[in-house]
Amino acid sequence: MEVASLVVAILTLIFALFIQSETREMLGRINAITDTLPGAHDVNRVIMDRNKSKQDRAIIVSDLPKNTHIAFVPAGPEIPWAKNALWNFIRKGASYLSGDIYEPMVKQSTMGKWEIKSANSESEEIKTLFTHGWEPFSITENNMTWLRKYKAE
């Protein structure tokens, strides 16, 4: 009986190691996929902020395809508009006179905007749009193809 239980334990260990290695490999692939998605940098920033501050004060906002930003909710009390305007004026004046030493964490995007259109997948309009540089990014169940084109500003 002890030998049979030992054999079952060894087989269970072998299966557990196999499942663990497959799970680890799949999680590695999932991490690689999510790190290359649009907005992955913003997701990591929000996760780090939540781990540090222990507060849910940031959400990720998806503006357009391939374009996200983080919306932070201030943790402190609401500051009256007049007081806030006064301190902004003082800060801008001091920055103008002495130079600003603040460096933003993330550079402002110089990216333009994505124009979005939709057309029937079998229409002549979609063929015309393809020849003018539009690229498909989604197809819906009602046979509509959504196209996008980058417009630099």
N, C-alpha and C positions, 0 to 999 in steps of 0.2 A: 504494500500500500504506500509505503514511504517513497519507493522508487517511482511509482506512478505519479504521485504528487510532485516529485522533483522534476519529472519529465514535463508535466503540465506547466510548472513554474518556469522552466527553461524555454518552452515554446511561447509562453506568454511574454517573457522578456524579449525574445527575438521579435515577436510581432509588435511589441511596444516600441522597440528601437526602430523598426521599419516605419511604423506610423509616425514616430517623432521626426525621423529624417525627412520623410515626405512632407510633413507639415512645415518643417523648418525651410525646406526648399521652396514650397509654395508661398510662405510668408515673405521670403526674400524676393520672390518674383512680384508679389503684390506691392511690396515697398518700392521696388524699382519702377513699377508702373505708376504708382501714386507720386513718386518724386519727379516724374517727367510730365505730369499733367499740368495744365494751366492753373495757376493759383497755389501750387504746392508750397512755394515759399511763404505765402500768406498763411496757409494751414499750419506750417511749422512754427511761425511766429505766434499765432494764436495759442497753440498748444503750449509753447514755452511760457507765454504770459500767464496762462491759466495755472500751470505748474508752479510758477514763482509767486503769483499774487493770491492764489487760492480763491479767485473770484472769476465769475463769468462776465467779463466786462468788454469783450470784443466778439464781433461776428464778422464773417467773411461775406462780402457782397459781390455777386457776379454781375458786372455791368453788361458785358457783351461776351460773345465767344472769345476765349483766350484773354480776357481782361477782368481782373478782380481787384478789389481793394478791401482794406480792413476798416470797419467802423467801430471806433472805441467809444465806450460810454464812460464819462468821467466818474471816478469813485467818490469824489468829494461832493459837498453840497452845491446847489445851484448858485452861481455868482450873478448878482444883478447886472443888467446890461450896462448901466452907466459906470459902475466900478470896473467892469471888465474893459470897457472902452478906454477909461482913464489909464489903467495899467498897460494896455496895449500901446497907447500913445507914448507913455514914458519909456517902455521897452524899445519901441522903434526909434525914439530920439536918442537913447543911450547907444543903441546899436549903430546908428548913423554917425555919432560922434566918436565912438571908440572902436568900432568894428565888431562884428558878430562872431563869437567864438563857438557858437552852436553849430554842429554838423549833423544834418539829419541822418537817421539810421538807413533810410531807403531813399535812393535818388528818385526825383520826379520822372515819370515816364515821358519820353519824347515821342512815344508811339502815337500814331494817328488814330483813326476810328475805323471800325468795320461797318460797312454798309451791308444791310441784309435785305434780301428779296426772296419771294417764293414764286414758283411757277409750276404748272402742270408738267409732269415728267415727259409727256409725249408731245408737248407743244413746240411750235417753231420759236417761240420767245426764249425758251430755255437754250436752244441751240445758238441763238444770237448772243445770249448772255455768256455762254461758254467761250465763244470766240472773242469776247471783249474782256476776258480775264477773270470772270467770276468762277468761284470754286464751290462745289457742293459740300455741305457739312451735315445734312440731315434729310431723311426721307420719311414722310408720314404715311399712315395707313390709307389715306384718301388720295394717294398717288401724287402728292405735292412734294416737290424738291425745294429745300431751302438752300439758298446760295449766299455767299458772302464775298466781299471784295474789300481789300485794304485800301483805305484812303489816307494818304499821308497829309499831315497838317503843316 
